[in-house]
Amino acid sequence: MAIYQRAQADGTEMGTTLTAALVINMRAYIVNVGDSRTYLFRDSAGLIQITRDHSLVASLVAFGQITPDEIYTHPDRSKIYRSLGQGDELHVDSFAIDLQPHDRLLLCSDGLWEMVRDPAIERVVRANDNPSVLCDRLVQMALRGGGCDNISVVVAEV
């Protein structure tokens, strides 16, 4: 509401995307709005996207109108249909997942996943045990990939 009210007061449009995770014991409660993502990395399964993007291109992929690889180059890739601040009513997706020892949650903005594809993210996560080093390496990769947007990365290890 604060973002929405500020935009109304300024006579502008503003918004932001969000993903968040709350871990209690061995269960993660995850929310997202927009195209910020949460991934689960598990050694036996690899990198798994938990959240769903609220974007035009994600909808086009779901309807089979473009391929998943085309989201990175589509001219409307920055159009999202849900964000914090877009109105006085907010619809947030929520997920609950069971965790195992050594699982990692990776929360990130589109500034990471648009610049560094999932297979490359998985290779870096698999090769680095230190969450701080892992975050730094992913940010540097996104910057080298173009750094066209804000780049936020948080890694939590179970």
C-alpha positions in Angstrom: 0.0 0.0 0.0 2.9 2.4 0.7 4.2 2.0 -2.8 0.7 2.5 -4.3 0.0 5.5 -2.1 3.3 7.2 -3.0 2.7 6.7 -6.7 -0.8 8.2 -6.3 0.6 11.2 -4.4 3.4 11.7 -7.0 1.1 11.1 -10.0 3.3 8.4 -11.3 3.3 4.6 -11.8 5.7 2.6 -9.7 6.0 -0.9 -8.5 8.3 -3.7 -7.7 8.4 -7.4 -7.7 9.1 -9.6 -4.7 9.9 -13.1 -3.6 10.4 -14.1 0.0 10.9 -17.3 2.0 10.2 -18.2 5.6 11.9 -21.4 6.8 10.4 -23.1 9.9 12.1 -26.4 10.8 12.4 -28.3 7.5 9.6 -26.5 5.6 9.9 -23.4 3.5 6.9 -21.0 2.9 7.5 -19.0 -0.2 5.7 -16.1 -1.8 6.1 -14.1 -5.0 4.6 -11.4 -7.0 5.9 -10.3 -10.4 9.0 -12.0 -11.9 11.3 -12.3 -8.9 12.0 -16.0 -8.4 12.7 -18.5 -5.8 14.6 -21.7 -6.8 15.3 -24.8 -4.8 18.6 -26.5 -5.4 18.9 -30.1 -4.2 22.0 -32.2 -5.2 19.8 -35.1 -6.5 17.3 -32.9 -8.4 19.3 -29.9 -9.5 17.8 -26.4 -9.8 14.0 -26.2 -9.6 12.0 -23.0 -10.1 9.5 -22.9 -7.3 7.7 -19.6 -8.1 5.8 -18.7 -11.2 6.4 -15.5 -13.1 3.5 -13.0 -13.4 4.6 -11.7 -16.8 3.3 -11.6 -20.3 6.1 -13.8 -21.7 5.4 -16.5 -19.0 1.8 -16.5 -20.1 2.8 -16.8 -23.7 5.0 -19.8 -22.8 2.1 -21.4 -20.9 -0.2 -21.0 -23.9 2.5 -22.4 -26.3 2.8 -19.2 -28.3 6.6 -18.9 -27.6 9.3 -21.2 -26.4 10.8 -20.9 -23.0 14.1 -19.7 -24.6 12.2 -16.8 -26.3 11.4 -15.1 -23.0 14.9 -13.7 -22.9 14.7 -11.9 -26.2 10.9 -11.2 -26.6 10.3 -7.4 -27.0 7.6 -7.5 -24.2 9.7 -9.5 -21.7 9.6 -6.7 -19.1 5.8 -6.5 -19.0 4.5 -7.9 -15.8 0.8 -8.2 -14.7 1.3 -8.3 -11.0 3.5 -6.1 -8.8 3.7 -4.5 -5.4 2.2 -1.0 -5.9 0.1 -1.7 -8.9 -3.2 -1.1 -7.0 -4.9 -1.2 -3.7 -5.5 -5.0 -4.0 -2.6 -7.5 -4.3 -2.6 -11.1 -5.3 0.4 -13.1 -4.1 1.2 -16.7 -5.0 2.3 -18.9 -2.1 4.0 -22.2 -2.0 5.1 -24.6 0.8 7.9 -27.1 0.2 9.5 -29.7 2.4 13.3 -29.3 2.7 16.1 -31.7 3.2 19.5 -31.2 4.7 21.9 -29.4 2.4 19.1 -27.9 0.2 19.6 -24.4 -0.8 17.0 -21.7 -1.6 18.0 -19.1 -4.1 15.9 -16.0 -4.2 16.6 -13.5 -7.0 15.3 -10.7 -9.1 15.0 -10.8 -12.9 18.3 -9.0 -13.2 19.9 -12.4 -12.4 17.8 -14.9 -14.3 17.5 -12.8 -17.4 21.3 -12.4 -17.7 22.3 -15.9 -16.5 20.3 -18.9 -17.7 19.1 -21.6 -15.3 21.7 -24.2 -16.5 24.5 -21.7 -15.7 23.0 -20.8 -12.4 22.8 -24.5 -11.5 26.5 -25.1 -12.4 27.6 -22.2 -10.2 25.3 -23.3 -7.3 26.6 -26.9 -7.6 30.2 -25.8 -7.6 30.1 -23.4 -4.6 29.4 -24.3 -1.0 29.7 -20.9 0.5 26.4 -18.9 0.1 28.2 -15.5 0.2 30.7 -16.5 -2.5 27.9 -18.0 -4.5 25.9 -14.8 -4.4 29.0 -12.8 -5.5 29.7 -15.1 -8.4 26.1 -15.0 -9.6 26.0 -11.2 -9.5 29.3 -10.9 -11.3 28.0 -13.3 -14.0 24.8 -11.2 -14.4 26.9 -8.0 -14.7 29.1 -9.7 -17.4 26.0 -10.9 -19.1 24.8 -7.3 -19.6 23.6 -6.2 -16.1 20.5 -4.6 -17.7 18.4 -4.5 -14.5 18.8 -4.6 -10.8 20.5 -7.8 -9.6 19.5 -9.2 -6.3 20.5 -12.6 -5.0 20.0 -14.3 -1.6 21.0 -17.9 -0.9 19.9 -19.8 2.2 21.3 -23.2 3.0 19.5 -25.7 5.1 
